[in-house]
Amino acid sequence: MKYRSSCKRIVKFPGGEKREILIPVLTCCGKYKRDIPEYLVRFKHYSKETIEKVVSEDVSEDILYEDFPSEVTMKRWRSQKILS
């Protein structure tokens, strides 16, 4: 695979931190592939750590509301079993 370019993605981490990440775009045989880092999940704006906490229902009451997605999003992640 050869490096083609990069794209930006805004990722939300625990603690309310938002970072802009550059994701390399690779090409092979006329097809493009994004090389997603291990701490991210495809098509999601939250870090893998945040999603794991939600799916395992390890969300405590003392965590700020802004740190986690909406209740609807968390229910959808649990039903889809995203990290399986």
C-alpha positions in Angstrom: 0.0 0.0 0.0 1.2 3.5 -0.8 0.6 6.7 1.1 -1.9 8.9 -0.8 -2.9 11.7 1.5 -4.5 12.2 5.0 -7.8 13.3 6.3 -8.9 15.0 9.5 -11.1 13.6 12.2 -12.2 15.2 15.4 -12.2 12.7 18.2 -13.8 13.0 21.7 -11.8 11.5 24.6 -12.8 10.9 28.2 -12.6 14.1 30.2 -14.2 16.2 27.5 -11.0 16.6 25.5 -11.4 17.0 21.7 -8.5 16.5 19.4 -8.1 16.7 15.7 -6.4 13.6 14.4 -4.8 13.2 11.0 -5.6 9.8 9.5 -3.4 8.6 6.6 -5.2 7.5 3.4 -3.5 4.6 1.6 -4.0 3.3 -1.9 -3.6 -0.1 -3.5 -5.0 -1.4 -6.8 -7.0 1.8 -7.3 -8.8 1.5 -4.0 -8.5 3.8 -1.0 -8.1 2.7 2.7 -7.9 4.8 5.8 -5.3 3.6 8.3 -7.4 4.0 11.5 -5.3 4.1 14.8 -6.0 1.4 17.4 -7.5 3.8 19.8 -10.4 4.7 17.4 -13.4 2.8 16.0 -14.5 3.1 12.4 -17.1 5.7 11.7 -17.2 6.9 15.4 -16.1 10.2 16.8 -15.6 8.9 20.4 -12.4 7.1 21.4 -12.4 3.3 21.8 -11.9 3.7 25.5 -15.2 5.7 25.8 -17.1 3.2 23.7 -15.7 0.3 25.8 -16.9 2.0 29.0 -20.4 2.5 27.6 -20.8 -1.0 26.2 -19.5 -2.6 29.4 -21.9 -0.3 31.3 -19.0 1.0 33.4 -20.3 4.5 33.4 -20.4 6.0 36.9 -22.6 8.8 38.2 -19.7 11.1 38.9 -18.7 11.4 35.3 -19.6 14.7 33.7 -22.5 14.6 31.2 -20.5 16.2 28.5 -17.9 13.4 28.5 -20.3 10.8 27.1 -22.7 10.6 24.2 -26.5 10.9 24.5 -28.5 8.1 26.1 -29.9 7.1 22.7 -26.4 6.7 21.2 -25.3 4.6 24.2 -28.3 2.3 23.9 -27.6 1.9 20.1 -23.9 1.0 20.8 -25.0 -1.6 23.4 -27.6 -3.2 21.0 -25.1 -3.2 18.1 -22.3 -4.8 20.1 -19.9 -2.4 18.3 -16.7 -3.9 19.8 -17.5 -7.5 19.3 
